[in-house]
Amino acid sequence: MTGRVCRYLAILFIVYLSYLNNGFAQTQNTDNLYKKPLVDVLKEIQTRFKVQIKYSEPQVKDKWVNYAEWRFRSDVDETLTNVLMPLDMKVNKEKPGVYKLKEYEYYRWEVQDGWAYLDTLATKYHDKASWEKRKSEIKPELYQALMLSPLPAKPNSKPIITAKRVFDGYSVENIALEILPGVWINGSLYKPLNVKGKIPVVLSPDGHWEKQRYRPDCQIRCATIARMGAMAFSYDLFAWGESMLQFKYEDHRRSLAQTVQALGGIRILDYFSSLKETDTSRIGISGGSGAGSHSILMTAMDDRIKLSAPVVAMSSYFYGGCPCESGMPIHQCGGGTDNVELAAMAAPRPQLLVSDGGDWTAHTPQHDFPYLQKMYSYYGVQDKVENVHLPNEKHDFGINKRIALYDFLIKNFKLNGAAVKDKTGKYDESKVTIEKENAMYVFGDKGEKLPKNAVMGFENLEKLFPLSTTK
């Protein structure tokens, strides 16, 4: 092919592209719904309003905006809402003139919207009797929403327990419980040494933090609780920690994760309630972040839990940013509910809410906590619900949050605070030994001890839930 022919074909191609562009412009009418690519609309918004919109190519790929030009208004925020809402997308305003494109966050509301909805829920009851009726409506529906009604048959297997490691005032042993055929929930049990009589238990699910339950602050918390005289069971969320021997990390972001976690909590309660050494009148639960949401749900579902302490979790305007917290329709129970009303189901059992100024718990003292005080007042025990608010802190389970938990456990479970305090009365966590991660494994350094009947892969887990909505 000669150079002259190539140039001729190139010119034809350019003319063809020009024709397509002109044709596209000419077809901006109702017949094609005034359709434009989202990326072009965002560029036009940036030019017209002189703002910056951050986005990635995958976010805008193959997305179109119907009646694009008709969605523009004189205000940039209103324009962005009009353009993005039909696509289930939104923007976060990082600073004046700078926006970041995000998927629509169904679980995150405006503060005032969350408060207004909680106020609407509160009109459904006005005393203990009407609230108990409301609870009786919600509770069975929670099990149904999680596909746990009826509960799956419990495997007839013994727990897998590793060798015990003994430290200063406490011991640690790793335990795996089979919660479904071939599905285990793993954790580490911290136990006090030289304790007489029945021992309280504090379930300690792990939240969405790096290094899971192997983190130093998690080990410190559980070991300190054990040194005060209680058992603390630190366990993995689904597809988190050692559970990842059976499932992938992305499986944690599937709705069924919430069901498996709730079932795991029930099986853990079954196990510890069956032990002769357990004081069943003193079983508590305390987790942070996503595990705080899990703690609220488990307390609402199971009366065997006598104390709860969700940390940096509860909010009327945030339903949990992970499917393991809101993936199943638990918030549609009772005609609609939220995490604060679910937390109220703990009443009259002691409950501690730890909040901070750096996340969705920043406004807890203003509205959500007064609501809970009112709910507890129906039972005449308003003092049984407490809020420790740390306005200058962020989303973690740091020392001040742990101290709040220790104080609450000492007060309500009569633990021995003197065992973990120095001569000045301050908590001393220095006697805790931080173990290496592999010391906390149940199934060996490389998973070589995982039982042969282990369910491998999410698709095989789904087969255990025939009605699973994830299909």
Number of C-alpha atoms within 10 A of each C-alpha: 5 7 8 9 10 11 11 11 12 12 12 12 12 11 12 12 12 12 12 12 12 11 11 15 12 9 14 16 12 10 8 12 13 17 19 19 15 21 19 14 20 20 13 14 19 17 11 12 13 12 15 16 18 14 15 11 8 8 14 15 11 10 12 17 21 18 17 19 16 11 16 20 12 9 9 17 14 12 17 21 15 18 26 20 13 12 15 12 16 20 20 12 13 11 8 8 13 15 20 15 19 16 13 15 13 12 15 17 15 10 15 12 13 21 19 13 15 21 15 11 15 15 8 12 14 12 13 15 12 13 18 14 12 15 18 13 14 24 19 15 21 22 19 16 16 22 21 17 12 8 12 14 9 12 13 10 10 10 13 15 17 18 10 13 12 15 15 12 20 24 18 25 20 23 23 22 20 21 23 21 17 16 22 25 26 30 29 26 25 29 28 24 17 9 13 9 10 15 23 22 30 28 24 28 26 27 25 15 14 9 13 20 27 24 16 16 17 23 20 19 25 28 32 30 28 29 30 26 27 31 28 30 26 28 29 25 31 29 23 25 22 25 19 19 19 21 21 16 15 11 19 22 18 19 21 25 24 25 23 24 24 23 22 24 25 17 18 22 20 13 14 19 17 11 12 11 14 19 16 20 16 20 25 26 26 26 26 26 24 26 27 28 27 29 30 28 23 24 26 22 21 14 13 17 23 22 26 30 30 25 32 31 29 31 28 28 25 22 25 23 16 17 19 26 25 21 22 22 14 24 20 14 18 16 10 13 18 21 25 22 25 22 24 24 26 27 23 20 20 22 29 20 26 26 29 24 17 16 18 22 26 19 20 24 16 10 17 22 20 15 20 22 19 18 26 24 18 18 15 12 16 18 12 18 25 18 19 17 20 17 14 9 16 16 18 20 20 13 14 14 22 21 15 19 23 20 14 20 25 16 12 15 22 15 21 18 20 15 14 20 14 11 8 6 10 12 18 14 17 10 14 19 15 15 13 11 15 12 16 22 23 23 21 14 12 10 14 11 11 15 13 8 9 15 19 15 14 18 13 11 20 15 10 13 15 10 10 15 11 12 7
